[in-house]
């Protein structure tokens, strides 16, 4: 089991990897408004989101990572999105 807690400006991402399902289950929350979004993400989606959240979207890899991350985040409230 792996756990992650990542705070990016006003967004807090907390997740735990379920080794049986190979999914990251967790919550992304806006610390200002209290809005929350529960999620289940694949390893690829979680990795892309964490990279984009930490490194930003100005890296050469960003375009490819957005193609992985965006489908998972399309219905999330804007306040809970951990990427730019």
Biopython code that builds the backbone (N, CA, C, O; Angstrom):
import numpy as np
from Bio.PDB.StructureBuilder import StructureBuilder

atoms = [
    (1, "UNK", "N", (0.844, -1.169, 0.000)),
    (1, "UNK", "CA", (0.000, 0.000, 0.000)),
    (1, "UNK", "C", (0.893, 1.236, 0.000)),
    (1, "UNK", "O", (1.891, 1.303, 0.717)),
    (2, "UNK", "N", (0.516, 2.196, -0.808)),
    (2, "UNK", "CA", (1.208, 3.478, -0.885)),
    (2, "UNK", "C", (0.183, 4.566, -0.610)),
    (2, "UNK", "O", (-0.943, 4.504, -1.105)),
    (3, "UNK", "N", (0.571, 5.561, 0.179)),
    (3, "UNK", "CA", (-0.295, 6.706, 0.452)),
    (3, "UNK", "C", (0.410, 7.972, 0.001)),
    (3, "UNK", "O", (1.637, 8.069, 0.034)),
    (4, "UNK", "N", (-0.398, 8.945, -0.423)),
    (4, "UNK", "CA", (0.153, 10.224, -0.829)),
    (4, "UNK", "C", (-0.730, 11.342, -0.290)),
    (4, "UNK", "O", (-1.956, 11.236, -0.265)),
    (5, "UNK", "N", (-0.079, 12.408, 0.137)),
    (5, "UNK", "CA", (-0.775, 13.634, 0.523)),
    (5, "UNK", "C", (0.017, 14.769, -0.110)),
    (5, "UNK", "O", (1.184, 14.983, 0.221)),
    (6, "UNK", "N", (-0.614, 15.485, -1.010)),
    (6, "UNK", "CA", (0.052, 16.528, -1.761)),
    (6, "UNK", "C", (-0.785, 17.799, -1.668)),
    (6, "UNK", "O", (-1.968, 17.795, -2.007)),
    (7, "UNK", "N", (-0.173, 18.878, -1.211)),
    (7, "UNK", "CA", (-0.868, 20.158, -1.123)),
    (7, "UNK", "C", (-0.272, 21.088, -2.168)),
    (7, "UNK", "O", (0.920, 21.393, -2.144)),
    (8, "UNK", "N", (-1.121, 21.530, -3.083)),
    (8, "UNK", "CA", (-0.714, 22.402, -4.185)),
    (8, "UNK", "C", (-1.525, 23.685, -4.099)),
    (8, "UNK", "O", (-2.685, 23.721, -4.511)),
    (9, "UNK", "N", (-0.927, 24.726, -3.571)),
    (9, "UNK", "CA", (-1.608, 25.987, -3.344)),
    (9, "UNK", "C", (-2.865, 25.757, -2.517)),
    (9, "UNK", "O", (-2.766, 25.496, -1.318)),
    (10, "UNK", "N", (-4.052, 25.847, -3.130)),
    (10, "UNK", "CA", (-5.308, 25.710, -2.385)),
    (10, "UNK", "C", (-5.938, 24.327, -2.515)),
    (10, "UNK", "O", (-7.039, 24.106, -2.012)),
    (11, "UNK", "N", (-5.264, 23.401, -3.177)),
    (11, "UNK", "CA", (-5.822, 22.073, -3.404)),
    (11, "UNK", "C", (-5.021, 21.020, -2.652)),
    (11, "UNK", "O", (-3.791, 20.994, -2.704)),
    (12, "UNK", "N", (-5.746, 20.153, -1.954)),
    (12, "UNK", "CA", (-5.113, 19.057, -1.211)),
    (12, "UNK", "C", (-5.564, 17.738, -1.824)),
    (12, "UNK", "O", (-6.758, 17.462, -1.934)),
    (13, "UNK", "N", (-4.588, 16.932, -2.219)),
    (13, "UNK", "CA", (-4.848, 15.642, -2.842)),
    (13, "UNK", "C", (-4.365, 14.560, -1.886)),
    (13, "UNK", "O", (-3.183, 14.504, -1.545)),
    (14, "UNK", "N", (-5.286, 13.699, -1.455)),
    (14, "UNK", "CA", (-4.947, 12.590, -0.571)),
    (14, "UNK", "C", (-5.437, 11.307, -1.211)),
    (14, "UNK", "O", (-6.587, 11.213, -1.640)),
    (15, "UNK", "N", (-4.545, 10.307, -1.272)),
    (15, "UNK", "CA", (-4.935, 9.061, -1.934)),
    (15, "UNK", "C", (-4.145, 7.888, -1.372)),
    (15, "UNK", "O", (-3.076, 8.040, -0.780)),
    (16, "UNK", "N", (-4.720, 6.716, -1.585)),
    (16, "UNK", "CA", (-4.101, 5.460, -1.186)),
    (16, "UNK", "C", (-4.237, 4.493, -2.354)),
    (16, "UNK", "O", (-5.296, 4.391, -2.974)),
    (17, "UNK", "N", (-3.155, 3.790, -2.643)),
    (17, "UNK", "CA", (-3.197, 2.830, -3.758)),
    (17, "UNK", "C", (-3.666, 1.479, -3.241)),
    (17, "UNK", "O", (-3.105, 0.936, -2.289)),
    (18, "UNK", "N", (-4.698, 0.946, -3.876)),
    (18, "UNK", "CA", (-5.216, -0.382, -3.566)),
    (18, "UNK", "C", (-4.467, -1.369, -4.457)),
    (18, "UNK", "O", (-4.672, -1.392, -5.670)),
    (19, "UNK", "N", (-3.613, -2.173, -3.863)),
    (19, "UNK", "CA", (-2.805, -3.109, -4.643)),
    (19, "UNK", "C", (-3.642, -4.193, -5.320)),
    (19, "UNK", "O", (-3.227, -4.739, -6.342)),
    (20, "UNK", "N", (-4.799, -4.508, -4.776)),
    (20, "UNK", "CA", (-5.654, -5.535, -5.377)),
    (20, "UNK", "C", (-6.273, -5.054, -6.688)),
    (20, "UNK", "O", (-6.378, -5.817, -7.649)),
    (21, "UNK", "N", (-6.678, -3.802, -6.721)),
    (21, "UNK", "CA", (-7.322, -3.263, -7.923)),
    (21, "UNK", "C", (-6.376, -2.421, -8.773)),
    (21, "UNK", "O", (-6.701, -2.072, -9.908)),
    (22, "UNK", "N", (-5.209, -2.094, -8.226)),
    (22, "UNK", "CA", (-4.228, -1.215, -8.890)),
    (22, "UNK", "C", (-4.822, 0.163, -9.177)),
    (22, "UNK", "O", (-4.514, 0.777, -10.199)),
    (23, "UNK", "N", (-5.683, 0.652, -8.260)),
    (23, "UNK", "CA", (-6.275, 1.981, -8.393)),
    (23, "UNK", "C", (-5.910, 2.848, -7.201)),
    (23, "UNK", "O", (-5.745, 2.363, -6.082)),
    (24, "UNK", "N", (-5.789, 4.148, -7.468)),
    (24, "UNK", "CA", (-5.606, 5.140, -6.422)),
    (24, "UNK", "C", (-6.986, 5.653, -6.032)),
    (24, "UNK", "O", (-7.700, 6.199, -6.873)),
    (25, "UNK", "N", (-7.370, 5.486, -4.777)),
    (25, "UNK", "CA", (-8.656, 5.963, -4.275)),
    (25, "UNK", "C", (-8.389, 7.086, -3.291)),
    (25, "UNK", "O", (-7.552, 6.959, -2.397)),
    (26, "UNK", "N", (-9.111, 8.189, -3.464)),
    (26, "UNK", "CA", (-8.858, 9.300, -2.567)),
    (26, "UNK", "C", (-9.816, 10.448, -2.760)),
    (26, "UNK", "O", (-10.902, 10.309, -3.323)),
    (27, "UNK", "N", (-9.365, 11.602, -2.264)),
    (27, "UNK", "CA", (-10.157, 12.819, -2.297)),
    (27, "UNK", "C", (-9.266, 13.992, -2.663)),
    (27, "UNK", "O", (-8.137, 14.107, -2.187)),
    (28, "UNK", "N", (-9.782, 14.845, -3.501)),
    (28, "UNK", "CA", (-9.136, 16.112, -3.799)),
    (28, "UNK", "C", (-10.045, 17.192, -3.237)),
    (28, "UNK", "O", (-11.250, 17.189, -3.493)),
    (29, "UNK", "N", (-9.478, 18.111, -2.477)),
    (29, "UNK", "CA", (-10.321, 19.123, -1.848)),
    (29, "UNK", "C", (-9.724, 20.517, -1.983)),
    (29, "UNK", "O", (-8.507, 20.695, -2.024)),
    (30, "UNK", "N", (-10.611, 21.488, -2.048)),
    (30, "UNK", "CA", (-10.221, 22.888, -2.052)),
    (30, "UNK", "C", (-10.206, 23.358, -0.606)),
    (30, "UNK", "O", (-11.235, 23.330, 0.069)),
    (31, "UNK", "N", (-9.051, 23.787, -0.132)),
    (31, "UNK", "CA", (-8.946, 24.148, 1.281)),
    (31, "UNK", "C", (-9.679, 25.444, 1.614)),
    (31, "UNK", "O", (-9.985, 25.688, 2.781)),
    (32, "UNK", "N", (-9.968, 26.278, 0.619)),
    (32, "UNK", "CA", (-10.670, 27.538, 0.878)),
    (32, "UNK", "C", (-12.176, 27.365, 0.959)),
    (32, "UNK", "O", (-12.818, 27.920, 1.851)),
    (33, "UNK", "N", (-12.751, 26.594, 0.028)),
    (33, "UNK", "CA", (-14.206, 26.456, -0.032)),
    (33, "UNK", "C", (-14.725, 25.200, 0.660)),
    (33, "UNK", "O", (-15.903, 25.123, 1.009)),
    (34, "UNK", "N", (-13.843, 24.212, 0.859)),
    (34, "UNK", "CA", (-14.266, 22.952, 1.447)),
    (34, "UNK", "C", (-14.853, 21.972, 0.441)),
    (34, "UNK", "O", (-15.241, 20.864, 0.813)),
    (35, "UNK", "N", (-14.924, 22.367, -0.837)),
    (35, "UNK", "CA", (-15.428, 21.442, -1.868)),
    (35, "UNK", "C", (-14.500, 20.243, -1.965)),
    (35, "UNK", "O", (-13.283, 20.365, -1.820)),
    (36, "UNK", "N", (-15.100, 19.070, -2.216)),
    (36, "UNK", "CA", (-14.335, 17.835, -2.301)),
    (36, "UNK", "C", (-14.766, 17.019, -3.504)),
    (36, "UNK", "O", (-15.912, 17.083, -3.950)),
    (37, "UNK", "N", (-13.815, 16.249, -4.016)),
    (37, "UNK", "CA", (-14.084, 15.337, -5.118)),
    (37, "UNK", "C", (-13.419, 14.000, -4.806)),
    (37, "UNK", "O", (-12.193, 13.916, -4.725)),
    (38, "UNK", "N", (-14.227, 12.958, -4.630)),
    (38, "UNK", "CA", (-13.689, 11.611, -4.449)),
    (38, "UNK", "C", (-13.298, 11.064, -5.814)),
    (38, "UNK", "O", (-13.888, 11.429, -6.831)),
    (39, "UNK", "N", (-12.298, 10.184, -5.830)),
    (39, "UNK", "CA", (-11.845, 9.656, -7.112)),
    (39, "UNK", "C", (-11.252, 8.265, -6.984)),
    (39, "UNK", "O", (-10.873, 7.819, -5.901)),
    (40, "UNK", "N", (-11.185, 7.594, -8.126)),
    (40, "UNK", "CA", (-10.411, 6.375, -8.339)),
    (40, "UNK", "C", (-9.657, 6.600, -9.638)),
    (40, "UNK", "O", (-10.265, 6.849, -10.679)),
    (41, "UNK", "N", (-8.335, 6.512, -9.580)),
    (41, "UNK", "CA", (-7.493, 6.782, -10.737)),
    (41, "UNK", "C", (-6.539, 5.632, -10.991)),
    (41, "UNK", "O", (-6.150, 4.919, -10.066)),
    (42, "UNK", "N", (-6.168, 5.456, -12.238)),
    (42, "UNK", "CA", (-5.156, 4.462, -12.578)),
    (42, "UNK", "C", (-3.774, 5.017, -12.204)),
    (42, "UNK", "O", (-3.633, 6.200, -11.895)),
    (43, "UNK", "N", (-2.776, 4.157, -12.236)),
    (43, "UNK", "CA", (-1.401, 4.606, -11.967)),
    (43, "UNK", "C", (-0.982, 5.696, -12.948)),
    (43, "UNK", "O", (-0.381, 6.693, -12.548)),
    (44, "UNK", "N", (-1.294, 5.513, -14.232)),
    (44, "UNK", "CA", (-0.923, 6.506, -15.243)),
    (44, "UNK", "C", (-1.592, 7.850, -14.984)),
    (44, "UNK", "O", (-0.949, 8.896, -15.080)),
    (45, "UNK", "N", (-2.891, 7.823, -14.652)),
    (45, "UNK", "CA", (-3.607, 9.068, -14.387)),
    (45, "UNK", "C", (-3.043, 9.775, -13.153)),
    (45, "UNK", "O", (-2.815, 10.984, -13.174)),
    (46, "UNK", "N", (-2.821, 9.018, -12.086)),
    (46, "UNK", "CA", (-2.298, 9.618, -10.861)),
    (46, "UNK", "C", (-0.907, 10.198, -11.090)),
    (46, "UNK", "O", (-0.609, 11.299, -10.627)),
    (47, "UNK", "N", (-0.065, 9.470, -11.794)),
    (47, "UNK", "CA", (1.291, 9.955, -12.066)),
    (47, "UNK", "C", (1.259, 11.236, -12.893)),
    (47, "UNK", "O", (1.997, 12.178, -12.606)),
    (48, "UNK", "N", (0.410, 11.275, -13.914)),
    (48, "UNK", "CA", (0.307, 12.467, -14.755)),
    (48, "UNK", "C", (-0.189, 13.664, -13.949)),
    (48, "UNK", "O", (0.339, 14.767, -14.092)),
    (49, "UNK", "N", (-1.184, 13.460, -13.112)),
    (49, "UNK", "CA", (-1.741, 14.548, -12.301)),
    (49, "UNK", "C", (-0.714, 15.070, -11.306)),
    (49, "UNK", "O", (-0.565, 16.282, -11.150)),
    (50, "UNK", "N", (-0.008, 14.171, -10.636)),
    (50, "UNK", "CA", (1.003, 14.598, -9.660)),
    (50, "UNK", "C", (2.130, 15.353, -10.363)),
    (50, "UNK", "O", (2.567, 16.397, -9.879)),
    (51, "UNK", "N", (2.603, 14.836, -11.498)),
    (51, "UNK", "CA", (3.671, 15.527, -12.231)),
    (51, "UNK", "C", (3.230, 16.920, -12.658)),
    (51, "UNK", "O", (3.952, 17.891, -12.434)),
    (52, "UNK", "N", (2.053, 17.030, -13.270)),
    (52, "UNK", "CA", (1.566, 18.333, -13.728)),
    (52, "UNK", "C", (1.323, 19.284, -12.559)),
    (52, "UNK", "O", (1.593, 20.480, -12.662)),
    (53, "UNK", "N", (0.817, 18.753, -11.452)),
    (53, "UNK", "CA", (0.575, 19.589, -10.286)),
    (53, "UNK", "C", (1.859, 20.144, -9.694)),
    (53, "UNK", "O", (1.907, 21.297, -9.267)),
    (54, "UNK", "N", (2.887, 19.329, -9.670)),
    (54, "UNK", "CA", (4.163, 19.761, -9.072)),
    (54, "UNK", "C", (5.035, 20.544, -10.049)),
    (54, "UNK", "O", (5.640, 21.546, -9.670)),
    (55, "UNK", "N", (5.104, 20.098, -11.293)),
    (55, "UNK", "CA", (6.034, 20.699, -12.248)),
    (55, "UNK", "C", (5.396, 21.768, -13.128)),
    (55, "UNK", "O", (6.099, 22.562, -13.753)),
    (56, "UNK", "N", (4.072, 21.787, -13.176)),
    (56, "UNK", "CA", (3.390, 22.763, -14.017)),
    (56, "UNK", "C", (3.259, 22.285, -15.442)),
    (56, "UNK", "O", (3.648, 21.168, -15.782)),
    (57, "UNK", "N", (2.704, 23.153, -16.273)),
    (57, "UNK", "CA", (2.414, 22.756, -17.645)),
    (57, "UNK", "C", (3.397, 23.342, -18.656)),
    (57, "UNK", "O", (3.108, 23.365, -19.852)),
    (58, "UNK", "N", (4.540, 23.811, -18.197)),
    (58, "UNK", "CA", (5.518, 24.392, -19.105)),
    (58, "UNK", "C", (6.615, 23.423, -19.500)),
    (58, "UNK", "O", (7.492, 23.778, -20.288)),
    (59, "UNK", "N", (6.588, 22.224, -18.979)),
    (59, "UNK", "CA", (7.567, 21.197, -19.319)),
    (59, "UNK", "C", (7.206, 20.590, -20.675)),
    (59, "UNK", "O", (6.033, 20.577, -21.048)),
    (60, "UNK", "N", (8.197, 20.088, -21.416)),
    (60, "UNK", "CA", (7.908, 19.480, -22.726)),
    (60, "UNK", "C", (6.941, 18.298, -22.642)),
    (60, "UNK", "O", (6.209, 18.036, -23.597)),
    (61, "UNK", "N", (6.925, 17.592, -21.534)),
    (61, "UNK", "CA", (6.072, 16.414, -21.372)),
    (61, "UNK", "C", (4.617, 16.760, -21.092)),
    (61, "UNK", "O", (3.757, 15.881, -21.124)),
    (62, "UNK", "N", (4.332, 18.018, -20.818)),
    (62, "UNK", "CA", (3.010, 18.420, -20.340)),
    (62, "UNK", "C", (1.875, 18.045, -21.300)),
    (62, "UNK", "O", (0.831, 17.569, -20.855)),
    (63, "UNK", "N", (2.059, 18.248, -22.583)),
    (63, "UNK", "CA", (0.980, 17.972, -23.533)),
    (63, "UNK", "C", (0.561, 16.497, -23.491)),
    (63, "UNK", "O", (-0.629, 16.184, -23.482)),
    (64, "UNK", "N", (1.542, 15.606, -23.465)),
    (64, "UNK", "CA", (1.236, 14.169, -23.404)),
    (64, "UNK", "C", (0.587, 13.809, -22.070)),
    (64, "UNK", "O", (-0.310, 12.967, -22.023)),
    (65, "UNK", "N", (1.033, 14.439, -20.997)),
    (65, "UNK", "CA", (0.471, 14.142, -19.676)),
    (65, "UNK", "C", (-0.958, 14.654, -19.539)),
    (65, "UNK", "O", (-1.785, 14.018, -18.885)),
    (66, "UNK", "N", (-1.255, 15.801, -20.151)),
    (66, "UNK", "CA", (-2.631, 16.307, -20.135)),
    (66, "UNK", "C", (-3.586, 15.340, -20.841)),
    (66, "UNK", "O", (-4.736, 15.192, -20.428)),
    (67, "UNK", "N", (-3.114, 14.686, -21.901)),
    (67, "UNK", "CA", (-3.969, 13.714, -22.601)),
    (67, "UNK", "C", (-4.315, 12.537, -21.695)),
    (67, "UNK", "O", (-5.358, 11.909, -21.872)),
    (68, "UNK", "N", (-3.465, 12.236, -20.740)),
    (68, "UNK", "CA", (-3.728, 11.161, -19.781)),
    (68, "UNK", "C", (-4.604, 11.670, -18.631)),
    (68, "UNK", "O", (-5.536, 10.986, -18.207)),
    (69, "UNK", "N", (-4.303, 12.858, -18.135)),
    (69, "UNK", "CA", (-4.963, 13.378, -16.933)),
    (69, "UNK", "C", (-6.357, 13.957, -17.187)),
    (69, "UNK", "O", (-7.272, 13.732, -16.395)),
    (70, "UNK", "N", (-6.521, 14.686, -18.264)),
    (70, "UNK", "CA", (-7.777, 15.411, -18.504)),
    (70, "UNK", "C", (-9.029, 14.541, -18.505)),
    (70, "UNK", "O", (-10.022, 14.942, -17.897)),
    (71, "UNK", "N", (-9.045, 13.373, -19.152)),
    (71, "UNK", "CA", (-10.276, 12.567, -19.129)),
    (71, "UNK", "C", (-10.716, 12.195, -17.710)),
    (71, "UNK", "O", (-11.912, 12.087, -17.439)),
    (72, "UNK", "N", (-9.765, 12.003, -16.821)),
    (72, "UNK", "CA", (-10.100, 11.639, -15.446)),
    (72, "UNK", "C", (-10.675, 12.819, -14.666)),
    (72, "UNK", "O", (-11.417, 12.623, -13.704)),
    (73, "UNK", "N", (-10.339, 14.031, -15.071)),
    (73, "UNK", "CA", (-10.734, 15.233, -14.327)),
    (73, "UNK", "C", (-11.897, 15.997, -14.957)),
    (73, "UNK", "O", (-12.296, 17.040, -14.440)),
    (74, "UNK", "N", (-12.444, 15.497, -16.061)),
    (74, "UNK", "CA", (-13.403, 16.295, -16.829)),
    (74, "UNK", "C", (-14.657, 16.693, -16.061)),
    (74, "UNK", "O", (-15.249, 17.728, -16.368)),
    (75, "UNK", "N", (-15.082, 15.910, -15.078)),
    (75, "UNK", "CA", (-16.294, 16.246, -14.323)),
    (75, "UNK", "C", (-16.011, 16.770, -12.913)),
    (75, "UNK", "O", (-16.925, 16.923, -12.104)),
    (76, "UNK", "N", (-14.746, 17.041, -12.633)),
    (76, "UNK", "CA", (-14.385, 17.548, -11.309)),
    (76, "UNK", "C", (-14.700, 19.034, -11.199)),
    (76, "UNK", "O", (-14.573, 19.758, -12.186)),
    (77, "UNK", "N", (-15.109, 19.509, -10.015)),
    (77, "UNK", "CA", (-15.250, 20.952, -9.821)),
    (77, "UNK", "C", (-13.896, 21.627, -10.040)),
    (77, "UNK", "O", (-12.862, 21.095, -9.636)),
    (78, "UNK", "N", (-13.903, 22.779, -10.667)),
    (78, "UNK", "CA", (-12.664, 23.482, -10.990)),
    (78, "UNK", "C", (-11.817, 23.727, -9.733)),
    (78, "UNK", "O", (-10.588, 23.704, -9.795)),
    (79, "UNK", "N", (-12.478, 23.959, -8.606)),
    (79, "UNK", "CA", (-11.750, 24.247, -7.362)),
    (79, "UNK", "C", (-10.964, 23.023, -6.870)),
    (79, "UNK", "O", (-9.991, 23.173, -6.132)),
    (80, "UNK", "N", (-11.368, 21.842, -7.264)),
    (80, "UNK", "CA", (-10.735, 20.606, -6.779)),
    (80, "UNK", "C", (-9.681, 20.048, -7.736)),
    (80, "UNK", "O", (-9.037, 19.043, -7.435)),
    (81, "UNK", "N", (-9.509, 20.690, -8.871)),
    (81, "UNK", "CA", (-8.541, 20.192, -9.843)),
    (81, "UNK", "C", (-7.118, 20.511, -9.379)),
    (81, "UNK", "O", (-6.796, 21.678, -9.154)),
    (82, "UNK", "N", (-6.271, 19.506, -9.232)),
    (82, "UNK", "CA", (-4.913, 19.750, -8.734)),
    (82, "UNK", "C", (-3.897, 20.135, -9.819)),
    (82, "UNK", "O", (-2.703, 20.245, -9.541)),
    (83, "UNK", "N", (-4.372, 20.337, -11.048)),
    (83, "UNK", "CA", (-3.451, 20.714, -12.114)),
    (83, "UNK", "C", (-3.872, 22.050, -12.705)),
    (83, "UNK", "O", (-5.039, 22.433, -12.622)),
    (84, "UNK", "N", (-2.906, 22.768, -13.310)),
    (84, "UNK", "CA", (-3.228, 24.080, -13.900)),
    (84, "UNK", "C", (-4.194, 23.969, -15.070)),
    (84, "UNK", "O", (-4.559, 24.981, -15.669)),
]
sb = StructureBuilder()
sb.init_structure("model")
sb.init_model(0)
sb.init_chain("A")
sb.init_seg("    ")
for serial, (resi, resn, name, xyz) in enumerate(atoms, 1):
    if name == "N":
        sb.init_residue(resn, " ", resi, " ")
    sb.init_atom(name, np.array(xyz, "f"), 0.0, 1.0, " ", f" {name:<3s}", serial, name[0])
structure = sb.get_structure()
